[in-house]
Amino acid sequence: MDAEKLKEMGVQICIPGMRLSAANKEYASGPGTYELKGYIYATLAGLLKMLVDEKTQVTIVTVESPRTPSVLPKTGDVVTAKVTVVNPRQVNCAILCVGPSVLARPYRGLPMTEIHWYHLSTSENELGVVIATAEGSPQGVSMIPTSWSEMQCPQTLMKEPRKVARVIPEKLIAKAKKEKIANKENEFKKEVADEEME
């Protein structure tokens, strides 16, 4: 199928850097796009999609591509990432999850322009390092948190400063849920017993 037929069918093929629309009260940048100097541009090679937000009546301009993850990180998303390179100016990461969605393959963005770089932050309490290996530690040995700002290798006893994520283990979440259910059941039984006594 040629480009003219696709255009007649309402399908537009985009390439990275292609200007898609003005960025204004009517059009907003969505996944697969970015906004720059009042215009919306494609960050991906793919198909242009225009979706109207029912609440705001703003048209969200997106680009979908079969070659990229179905979920792209956007500002405010919590991601799970693996640090691949650390240097004094920046840290390179491979994004493995966006929110609860596990990506089919790690997402690093496209290396051709800086448009595809993400600024990651661990400023919130629950964000930070979950698993780490100490410099000089045997491979495969994970460090153990000793505080919210330090981790230690259990074999070499070497300590390193790290902002530790405040992750609640799933066992504790399950236990808390069971206790909450048990407490509610006990409250219900007590209410029924009190009503029977009246």
N, C-alpha and C positions, 0 to 999 in steps of 0.2 A: 504494500500500500504506500503510495507516495505522500509527501508532506501536504500537498494541496487537498487530497481526500481527507486526511486526518484533520486538517483545519476546518473543512466543511462539516465534519462530524462533531466539531467543537473540541477536538483534542489538540493541544499544543505541546510540542516537544521542546524542552528547555535544555540549555547547556549552562555550566557554571559561569556566573558573571553576567548572564543575560538579564537586561532590565525588563521586569514583568509588569509593573504598574507604579502609579504614584502612591506614596504612603501618606494617607490623610484620614479624615474622619470616616470615610467610606471603606477604605482598604487597609488591612493590617497584615504584617508579616507573620507567617506561620512556619511549621516545620519544613525544612529544606530551602528556606529563604532567609535573607537578612535585609535590614533597612539601612540605607546610607544616603545622606543628604536629600531626604524627601522622596526617595524612590525605593522600591522593593526589587531585589535581585535574587536570582536563583543561586543556591550554593551547590546544587546537585545537577547531574544530567538525568532527566526524567520527564514525567508528564505533569503539566500544570493542572492544579485543581483549585477551584474557587468555591469555598464553602461559606454560607451565610450563617453567622452566629445568631440563633433565635432570640437571645436576650438583648443583645446590643444592636442587632441589625447591621453589623459590620461584616464585610466580606473578608474572610481569612484566606490569604493567598499562600498556597503550599505547593511543593514539588515532591512527587513520590517517585522513587526509583527502585527497581528490583535489585540493584547492585548494592544498596545501602541497607542498614538495619531498618526495620519497620518502625522502630521507636528512636527518634533523634532527641538528644538532650536539648532542653530549652532553659532559659533563665529561670531559676528558682527550683529546678528539679534536683532531687537528691540522687547522686549516682554512686555506684560502687566501681572503683577504679584500681588498677594495679600500676604502681609506679615502675616505670621502665628505665628512666634515666634521671639522675639528680646532678645538677650543677649549680653554681652560685646564683645564676640569673633566673633559672626556671626548673621546673620538674615536669618531665614528660610522663604521661599516663596513658594506659589503654582502658577505655571505659567498657566495663563488663555488663553492668546493669543500669537501667534508668528506672528509678523507683523500684517497684516490685518486678518489673519486666527484665528477664535475662535475655541479652542479645544473642543472636545466633552466632555472631563472631564479634570480637572486640572492635570498638569504633575509635579511630584516632583522628577522624576528620580527613580532609583531602590535603596532601602536603603541598599542593601548588600555590596556595595563597594563605595569608595570615587570617583571612576571614573565617576560617574553619577552626580556629583555636578557641578553646574554652578557658575561662578563668574559674578555677575550682577553689573553694574556700572551705576551711574546717572551723569557721568562727563559732558556729552553734555548738552547744555542749555535747549533743549526741553524735556529732561528726568528728572524725579523726581516724587514727590508725587502729585497725582491727587485728591484722596479722602482720608481723615484721620479722626480719632476720637481721641479726647484728652483723656489723662489718667484721669480718674475720671469724665468724661462727661457722661451725661445720654446716654443710648444706643440708637443708631439710629440717633444721632445728629452729623452731619458732620461739621468739622472745615471749616473756610473760610480763604483763603489766604489774608494776610495783606501786604505782600511783596513777593519777590522771595525767601526769606529765612525764612519766619515765617508764621504760621497759628494760628487762634484764634477760640475758641469755642464761638458761638454766645450766649449760655445760661450762661456759667460760666465765660466768658470773659478771660479764661485762655489762655495764649499764649505759643506756643512751637516752637522751631527752627525746620524747615523742609526745604529741598531743593524742592521748588515748581516747578513742570513741567510747561513749557511755552506752554500750550495747547491752541489752538485757538478754541473757541466755534463754533459749526457747524452753528449757526445762523449768526455769523460774516462771515464765509466762504461763505455761501449762499448769504449774502448781497453783499460781495465783488465781487462774480461772476456776480450777477445781474448788479451791477454798471459797471463792466468791459464790459459786453455785451451791456449795454445802451450806454456807451462811444463809443464803436466800431460802434454801429448803428448810433450815432450822427456824428461820423467822416465820415462814409460812406455817410450819407445824405448830409453832407457839401461838400464832394468831388463831388457827383452827381450834386448838385446845382452849384458848381463852374464850372463844365464841361458844364452845360447847359447855363451858362452866357457867356461862351467863344464862 
